[in-house]
Amino acid sequence: MCIALVVAAVGSIEAPLITSVATTFHVSLGSAQWTLTVALLSGAVATPVLGRLGAGPHRRATILVTLAVVVAGSALTVLPLPFAWLLAGRAAQGVGLGLTALMMGVARDHLPEERGAAVIALISVVSIMGVGVGYPLAALLAELGGVRAAYGLGLVVTAAALLTAWRSIPEAPEGRSARVDVAGAAVLAAALFLVLFLAGERSLWSRHLAVAAGLAVAAGVLLCVWAVVELRSPTPPVDVRAVRHPAVAGANLATFVGGVGMYLLLTLITRYAQTPQGAGYGFGLTTFVAGLVLIPFSVLGFVAGKLTPRVRKRIADPLLLAGSAVVVGGGFALFAAARSDLAELFVAMGVLGFGVGGFSAAMPGVILAVTPKSETSSAMSFNFVVRSVGYSLGSAIGGLTLAAGTGPGRLVPDDSAYTTAALAGIGAMAITTLTSLALARRRPSRTNP
């Protein structure tokens, strides 16, 4: 649990620091944005590989080495080195984003079934809710001691996580194999790089549409090639045959579309709160105060995560997914209809957190119901990759929608652009709800754990 929280907190540290990084290192905002993008890229690439290694006999060593890489990367972000070294440090930190799925494998292997399911659900929730801890803390430290002080938080918590893992992580059960298909991993890495690059470089779509479309086609071709390679490999990073199972495929589709909507609302609210009041809307909050708006998100998300294991004894996981998606859609509706008062943003963020918490807690149950114990880390790592891509696209869609709603000569979008983006989010959550309801109708039989 501690490692999942640390991974989430470190992953969220960069978001409020982009402007400070640009100022401190004398680079453009676009270049500073890569400190966030590069962590997502390295995390997306490393996650399926770590998931396969975590399915084998060397899971403990994999976790410890990965945390050591994260600690080394955290040290690079703190030391007075040039900007290129900061990017390298953030890339190393991003590798740690793949640890959450491995921790789920540990819980499923070494805890009784009922308790293991509850812990896995909570790990899934904590891996997201940590943003409410990392964002305001990083913003406060940056205001008080500069960008290096904020990165120092990452170094402290990752070092603590490494010590905790070294003392508590058990060895994996015997009799497992952990060979990694290098060719398949390389093709997947290239495809994910293009997808996340296109999501992060929003200006490419508006200024060079043909290039962006060409790269999107190339990403699609690479994903098809990857699927063929994986089907022929005896030890793929991701078991495509298992991913094609209707329950797993439906769950990943719901994760992807839901991730787009969830992160879209998260970015809309925080950006709206920081918009100067001179724009005719917004509250002109500092980065730190705007980060406090995330507290209801984390608190109610954690509450939902704690409640979900009890509720799922009476309600099937796919129905919980559908209900949670409806709750998130309600958050979008609240934001679209009422955002003139800061308290309304807190309420919308709390509703979002409760929905995301319930969704995240129920999702592992849908996938693991048809997944053998030995494939827990691999199956969940692919789900986390899908979620990361969804989050990135959600952020990109929000940015593009607001950019389209920004008039000539204006620095901020029109207020109506936020309403348009919120309506798009409602549509995404409607698709997620329907997908989840379709899963509920199948009622797949459980796999022998």
C-alpha positions in Angstrom: 0.0 0.0 0.0 2.8 2.3 0.9 4.5 1.7 -2.4 1.3 2.4 -4.4 0.8 5.7 -2.6 4.4 6.7 -3.2 4.2 5.8 -6.9 1.1 8.0 -7.2 2.5 10.9 -5.3 5.7 10.9 -7.3 3.8 10.6 -10.5 1.7 13.7 -9.6 4.6 15.9 -8.3 5.5 17.3 -11.7 2.0 18.6 -12.7 2.2 21.8 -10.6 5.9 22.4 -11.3 5.9 22.9 -15.1 5.9 26.7 -14.9 8.6 26.7 -12.1 10.7 24.3 -14.2 10.5 26.6 -17.2 11.6 29.6 -15.1 14.3 27.8 -13.2 16.0 26.1 -16.1 15.2 28.9 -18.7 13.4 26.6 -21.1 10.0 27.0 -22.8 6.8 25.8 -21.3 6.6 23.2 -24.1 10.0 21.8 -23.1 9.1 21.9 -19.4 6.0 19.9 -20.2 8.3 17.0 -21.2 9.2 16.5 -17.6 5.7 15.2 -17.2 5.4 13.5 -20.6 8.7 11.6 -20.3 7.6 10.0 -17.0 4.3 8.8 -18.6 6.2 7.5 -21.6 8.8 5.5 -19.5 6.0 4.3 -17.2 3.9 3.0 -20.1 6.9 1.3 -21.7 8.1 -0.3 -18.5 4.8 -1.4 -17.1 4.1 -4.5 -19.3 7.8 -5.6 -19.0 7.7 -5.3 -15.3 4.3 -7.1 -15.3 5.9 -10.1 -17.1 8.9 -10.1 -14.8 6.6 -9.8 -11.8 4.8 -13.0 -12.9 8.1 -15.0 -12.6 10.3 -16.2 -9.8 12.3 -12.9 -9.5 9.4 -10.6 -8.5 11.1 -9.4 -5.3 14.3 -8.5 -7.1 12.3 -6.8 -9.9 10.5 -4.6 -7.3 13.7 -3.7 -5.5 15.7 -2.9 -8.6 12.8 -0.8 -10.0 12.6 1.2 -6.7 16.4 1.7 -6.8 16.1 3.1 -10.3 13.3 5.4 -9.1 15.5 6.6 -6.1 18.4 7.2 -8.5 16.1 9.2 -10.8 14.8 11.2 -7.8 18.4 12.1 -6.9 19.0 13.4 -10.4 16.0 15.7 -10.1 17.4 17.2 -6.8 21.0 17.7 -7.8 22.1 21.0 -9.4 22.4 19.5 -12.9 21.3 20.8 -16.4 17.8 20.3 -17.7 18.7 17.2 -19.7 19.6 15.4 -16.4 16.3 16.5 -15.0 14.5 14.8 -17.9 16.6 11.7 -17.4 15.7 11.7 -13.7 12.0 12.0 -14.5 12.2 9.2 -17.0 13.7 7.0 -14.3 11.0 8.0 -11.8 8.4 7.1 -14.4 9.6 3.5 -14.5 8.1 3.1 -11.0 4.6 3.6 -12.3 4.7 -0.1 -13.3 5.0 -1.2 -9.6 1.3 -1.0 -8.8 0.4 -4.1 -10.8 3.3 -6.0 -9.2 2.0 -5.1 -5.7 -1.4 -6.6 -6.7 0.4 -9.8 -7.6 2.0 -9.9 -4.2 -1.3 -9.4 -2.5 -3.1 -12.1 -4.5 -0.3 -14.6 -3.9 0.2 -14.1 -0.2 -3.1 -13.1 1.3 -6.4 -15.0 1.8 -8.7 -14.6 -1.2 -11.2 -12.2 0.5 -8.6 -10.0 2.2 -6.4 -10.1 -1.0 -9.3 -8.8 -3.1 -9.9 -5.9 -0.6 -6.2 -5.0 -0.6 -6.0 -5.2 -4.4 -9.0 -2.9 -4.7 -7.4 -0.4 -2.2 -4.1 -0.5 -4.0 -5.9 0.4 -7.3 -7.6 3.3 -5.5 -4.5 4.6 -3.7 -2.5 4.6 -7.0 -4.9 7.3 -8.2 -5.8 9.1 -5.1 -2.2 9.9 -4.3 -2.5 12.8 -6.7 -4.4 14.7 -4.0 -1.3 14.3 -1.8 1.4 14.9 -4.2 0.0 17.9 -6.1 -0.6 20.4 -3.2 2.6 19.3 -1.3 4.7 19.8 -4.4 3.2 23.2 -5.1 3.7 24.3 -1.5 7.4 23.2 -1.4 8.0 24.9 -4.7 6.6 28.2 -3.3 8.6 27.9 -0.1 12.0 26.5 -1.3 11.9 26.3 -5.1 11.6 23.5 -7.6 14.5 21.5 -6.1 12.8 21.4 -2.7 9.6 20.0 -4.4 11.7 17.3 -6.1 13.3 16.5 -2.7 9.9 15.2 -1.6 10.1 12.6 -4.3 13.6 11.5 -3.2 12.5 11.1 0.5 9.3 9.1 -0.2 10.9 6.8 -2.8 13.9 6.1 -0.5 11.4 5.2 2.2 9.5 3.0 -0.2 12.7 1.1 -1.1 13.5 0.5 2.5 9.9 -0.7 3.2 10.0 -3.1 0.2 13.4 -4.5 1.1 12.1 -5.3 4.6 8.6 -6.6 3.7 8.2 -7.9 0.1 8.3 -11.8 0.1 9.6 -14.0 -2.7 7.3 -15.1 -5.4 5.9 -18.7 -5.4 8.1 -21.3 -7.0 7.6 -22.8 -10.4 7.0 -19.7 -12.5 8.8 -18.5 -15.7 9.6 -14.8 -16.4 11.1 -14.8 -19.9 10.5 -11.5 -21.7 9.8 -11.3 -25.4 12.2 -8.4 -26.3 10.9 -8.0 -29.9 7.3 -7.7 -28.7 8.3 -5.3 -25.9 10.2 -3.1 -28.4 7.3 -2.8 -30.8 4.9 -2.1 -28.0 7.2 0.6 -26.7 7.4 2.3 -30.1 3.6 2.2 -30.5 3.0 3.6 -27.0 5.6 6.3 -27.6 3.7 7.5 -30.6 0.4 7.4 -28.9 1.5 9.4 -25.8 3.6 11.7 -27.9 0.6 12.6 -30.0 -1.5 13.1 -26.8 1.1 15.4 -25.3 1.9 17.5 -28.4 -1.4 19.2 -28.8 0.0 21.9 -31.0 0.9 19.3 -33.6 -2.7 18.6 -34.3 -3.5 22.3 -34.9 -0.4 23.3 -36.9 0.6 20.1 -38.7 -2.5 17.9 -39.0 -1.2 15.8 -41.8 1.9 14.9 -39.8 -0.2 14.1 -36.7 -2.5 11.9 -38.7 0.4 10.1 -40.3 1.9 9.3 -36.9 -1.5 8.1 -35.6 -1.7 5.7 -38.5 1.9 4.5 -37.8 0.9 3.9 -34.2 -2.1 1.9 -35.3 0.1 -0.2 -37.6 2.6 -0.9 -34.9 -0.1 -2.0 -32.5 -1.3 -4.5 -35.1 2.2 -5.7 -35.6 2.7 -6.0 -31.9 -0.5 -8.1 -31.6 0.7 -10.5 -34.3 4.2 -10.8 -32.6 2.6 -11.5 -29.2 0.3 -14.2 -30.6 3.4 -16.0 -31.9 5.5 -15.6 -28.8 5.5 -18.2 -26.0 6.4 -15.6 -23.4 4.8 -12.3 -24.4 4.9 -9.2 -22.1 1.1 -9.1 -22.5 -0.9 -12.3 -23.1 -3.0 -11.1 -26.0 -5.1 -14.3 -25.9 -6.1 -13.4 -22.3 -6.7 -9.8 -23.2 -9.1 -11.0 -25.9 -11.3 -12.6 -23.3 -14.6 -10.7 -23.5 -14.5 -9.8 -19.8 -10.9 -8.5 -20.0 -11.4 -6.7 -23.3 -14.6 -5.1 -22.0 -12.9 -4.0 -18.8 -10.0 -2.5 -20.6 -12.3 -0.7 -23.0 -14.2 0.7 -20.0 -10.9 1.7 -18.4 -9.7 3.5 -21.5 -12.9 5.5 -22.2 -13.5 6.1 -18.5 -9.9 7.2 -18.1 -10.4 9.8 -20.8 -13.4 11.2 -19.1 -12.0 11.1 -15.5 -8.8 12.9 -16.3 -10.6 15.3 -18.5 -12.7 16.6 -15.6 -9.7 16.6 -13.2 -7.8 18.9 -15.6 -10.8 21.1 -16.3 -11.5 21.8 -12.7 -7.9 22.6 -11.7 -7.4 24.8 -14.7 -10.7 26.6 -14.2 -9.8 27.3 -10.5 -6.5 29.0 -11.6 -8.0 31.1 -14.3 -7.6 34.9 -13.4 -10.9 36.5 -12.5 -10.2 39.1 -15.1 -11.3 36.6 -17.7 -14.9 36.9 -16.5 -14.8 33.6 -14.7 -12.5 31.5 -12.6 -11.0 32.3 -9.2 -7.3 33.2 -9.8 -6.0 30.6 -7.3 -2.3 30.0 -6.8 -1.0 26.6 -7.7 -0.9 25.5 -4.1 -4.5 26.7 -3.3 -5.7 25.1 -6.5 -4.1 21.9 -5.4 -6.2 22.0 -2.2 -9.3 21.6 -4.5 -8.0 18.0 -5.0 -8.4 17.1 -1.4 -12.1 16.2 -1.7 -11.1 14.1 -4.7 -8.7 12.0 -2.7 -10.7 11.8 0.5 -14.0 10.7 -1.1 -12.1 8.4 -3.5 -10.4 6.7 -0.6 -13.8 6.4 1.2 -15.3 4.8 -2.0 -12.3 2.4 -2.1 -12.9 1.3 1.4 -16.7 0.8 0.9 -16.4 -1.1 -2.4 -15.2 -4.4 -1.0 -18.3 -4.6 1.2 -20.7 -3.5 -1.5 -19.3 -6.0 -4.1 -20.5 -8.9 -1.8 -24.0 -7.9 -3.0 -23.4 -6.2 -6.3 -21.3 -7.6 -9.2 -18.2 -5.7 -10.1 -19.4 -4.7 -13.6 -22.5 -3.1 -12.1 -20.2 -1.3 -9.7 -18.2 0.0 -12.7 -21.4 1.2 -14.3 -22.6 2.9 -11.1 -19.3 4.6 -10.6 -19.3 5.8 -14.2 -22.7 7.3 -13.6 -21.3 9.1 -10.5 -18.4 10.5 -12.5 -20.9 11.7 -15.2 -22.8 13.4 -12.4 -19.6 15.3 -11.5 -19.4 16.5 -15.1 -23.0 17.6 -15.0 -22.4 19.5 -11.8 -19.4 21.3 -13.3 -21.3 22.1 -16.5 -24.3 23.5 -14.7 -22.8 25.2 -11.6 -19.2 26.5 -11.2 -19.6 30.2 -10.2 -18.7 29.5 -6.6 -15.6 27.8 -5.3 -17.6 25.5 -3.1 -19.3 24.1 -6.2 -15.9 23.1 -7.6 -15.1 21.3 -4.3 -18.4 19.4 -4.6 -17.8 18.5 -8.2 -14.3 17.3 -7.3 -15.7 15.3 -4.4 -18.2 13.6 -6.7 -15.5 12.9 -9.2 -13.3 11.3 -6.5 -16.1 9.1 -5.2 -16.8 7.8 -8.7 -13.2 7.3 -9.6 -12.5 5.6 -6.3 -15.4 3.1 -6.8 -14.4 2.5 -10.4 -10.8 1.9 -9.6 -11.7 -0.5 -6.7 -14.1 -2.5 -8.8 -12.0 -2.8 -11.9 -9.4 -5.4 -10.7 -12.2 -7.8 -9.7 -13.6 -7.9 -13.2 -10.2 -8.7 -14.7 -8.9 -11.1 -12.0 -12.1 -13.1 -12.0 -10.9 -14.7 -15.3 -7.1 -14.4 -14.7 -4.9 -17.1 -13.1 -2.9 -16.0 -10.0 0.4 -16.4 -11.9 -0.8 -13.8 -14.5 -2.0 -11.2 -12.1 0.8 -8.7 -12.5 0.8 -9.1 -16.3 -2.9 -8.7 -16.7 -3.1 -5.7 -14.4 0.0 -4.0 -15.9 -1.8 -4.0 -19.3 -4.8 -2.4 -17.7 -2.7 0.3 -16.2 -1.1 1.0 -19.6 -4.6 1.4 -21.0 -5.5 3.7 -18.2 -2.4 5.8 -18.7 -3.2 6.2 -22.4 -6.8 7.1 -21.5 -5.6 9.8 -19.0 -3.2 11.2 -21.5 -5.9 11.4 -24.2 -8.3 13.0 -21.7 -5.8 15.7 -20.9 -5.2 16.2 -24.6 -8.9 16.4 -25.5 -9.4 18.9 -22.7 -6.5 21.1 -24.0 -7.7 20.9 -27.6 -11.3 21.7 -26.6 -10.2 24.7 -24.6 -7.8 25.9 -27.3 -10.6 25.7 -29.9 -12.7 27.9 -27.5 -10.0 30.6 -27.2 -10.8 33.6 -29.4 -8.1 35.5 -31.4 -5.9 37.6 -29.2 -7.2 36.0 -26.0 -5.0 34.1 -23.5 -7.8 32.2 -21.9 -10.7 30.2 -23.4 -14.3 31.4 -23.3 -16.3 30.1 -20.4 -18.5 28.1 -22.8 -15.5 26.0 -23.8 -15.5 24.4 -20.4 -19.2 23.6 -20.8 -18.4 22.0 -24.2 -15.6 19.9 -22.7 -17.8 18.8 -19.8 -20.5 17.6 -22.3 -17.8 15.6 -24.1 -16.9 14.1 -20.8 -20.6 13.1 -20.1 -20.5 11.3 -23.5 -17.4 9.4 -22.5 -18.9 8.3 -19.2 -22.1 7.2 -21.0 -20.0 4.9 -23.2 -18.2 3.6 -20.1 -21.6 2.9 -18.4 -22.9 1.0 -21.4 -19.7 -1.0 -21.7 -19.9 -1.9 -18.0 -23.5 -3.0 -18.3 -22.7 -5.2 -21.2 -20.0 -6.9 -19.0 -22.6 -7.4 -16.3 -24.8 -9.4 -18.6 -22.1 -11.9 -19.4 -21.4 -13.1 -15.8 -18.2 -15.0 -16.6 -17.2 -17.9 -14.5 -14.3 -17.4 -12.2 -10.9 -18.7 -13.0 -9.4 -21.1 -10.6 -7.0 -19.0 -8.5 
